Amino acid sequence: MLKMLIPLALILSPALIPLAAKAQDRTNIARVSYADLDLSRAADRKALDRRLARALDEVCGKVRPGFINPAPESLRCQAEARRAVATAREQAVARSAAPVRISAVP
C-alpha cells in the first residue's frame, strides 16, 4: 500500500511556502511564493489560498468533488498536506501583520 508522508516547513525565505509529498521513492515539491502579496489584506490572503490549493493539486493529485472513487492516496495526501500547510500559512499571515520597526541614528 502506498504510504504518504507530508513533511512541511517554511524555509528560511519568508516568501516561500514549500509543499512536499513523498510517495514510495518519489518526492513531489511545490514552492508557493507570496512575495508579491500583502497578507494583511483579505484579497491577498485569498490569492495565497488559491495558490496553495493549486500546489496541493500538483503535489497530491487533484481530488475532484463529485467523483465516485477518488484515489484514497490522493485524499490522504490532500488531508495531511492541508493540516500541515495551515500552520505555515498562519505564520506567514502573522508575520505580515507584525509592525515594522525602523530605527535611525541621528
C-alpha positions in Angstrom: 0.0 0.0 0.0 1.2 3.5 -0.8 2.2 5.5 2.2 2.2 9.3 2.0 4.4 11.4 4.2 3.9 15.1 4.2 6.9 17.0 5.6 6.1 20.6 5.5 8.0 23.6 6.9 8.8 27.1 6.0 12.3 27.5 4.7 14.4 30.5 5.6 13.0 32.7 2.9 9.7 34.1 4.3 8.4 34.5 0.7 8.0 30.7 0.1 5.8 28.0 1.5 7.1 24.6 0.3 4.8 21.6 0.0 6.3 18.2 -0.2 4.7 14.8 -0.6 6.6 11.5 -0.7 5.1 8.6 -2.4 7.3 5.5 -2.5 10.7 6.7 -3.6 9.4 9.8 -5.4 9.1 13.2 -3.8 7.0 16.0 -5.2 7.7 19.5 -4.1 5.8 22.7 -4.9 7.0 26.1 -3.6 4.4 28.7 -3.3 5.6 32.3 -3.4 3.8 35.1 -1.7 6.5 37.8 -2.0 4.1 39.8 -4.2 1.2 39.6 -1.8 0.3 41.8 1.2 -1.1 39.2 3.6 -2.6 41.9 5.8 -5.2 42.3 3.0 -8.1 39.8 2.7 -7.9 39.7 -1.1 -4.2 38.8 -1.0 -4.8 36.0 1.6 -7.4 34.6 -0.7 -4.9 34.7 -3.6 -2.4 32.8 -1.3 -5.1 30.2 -0.6 -5.8 29.7 -4.3 -2.0 29.2 -4.9 -1.8 26.7 -2.1 -4.8 24.8 -3.4 -3.2 24.6 -6.9 0.1 23.4 -5.3 -1.8 20.7 -3.3 -3.3 19.5 -6.6 0.1 19.5 -8.2 1.8 17.6 -5.3 -1.0 15.2 -4.3 -3.1 14.9 -7.5 -6.5 16.5 -8.0 -9.4 15.5 -5.8 -12.5 16.5 -7.6 -15.8 16.8 -5.8 -18.5 14.5 -7.3 -16.2 11.8 -8.5 -17.4 8.4 -7.3 -14.0 6.9 -6.4 -11.2 9.5 -5.8 -7.9 7.8 -5.2 -7.5 7.1 -1.4 -3.8 8.0 -1.5 -4.7 11.4 -3.1 -7.4 12.1 -0.5 -5.0 11.2 2.4 -2.2 13.3 0.9 -4.5 16.3 0.5 -5.8 16.0 4.0 -2.4 15.7 5.6 -0.9 18.5 3.5 -3.8 20.8 4.3 -3.3 20.3 8.0 0.5 20.8 7.7 0.3 23.9 5.5 -2.3 25.6 7.8 0.4 26.3 10.3 2.8 27.6 7.8 0.1 29.8 6.3 -0.9 31.2 9.7 2.8 32.0 10.5 3.1 33.9 7.2 0.0 35.9 7.8 1.1 36.7 11.4 4.5 37.9 10.1 2.8 40.2 7.7 0.7 41.8 10.5 3.7 42.4 12.7 4.6 46.1 13.0 7.6 47.3 11.1 10.3 48.8 13.3 12.6 51.4 11.9 15.5 52.9 13.8 17.8 55.7 12.9 20.9 57.2 14.4 20.9 61.0 14.3 
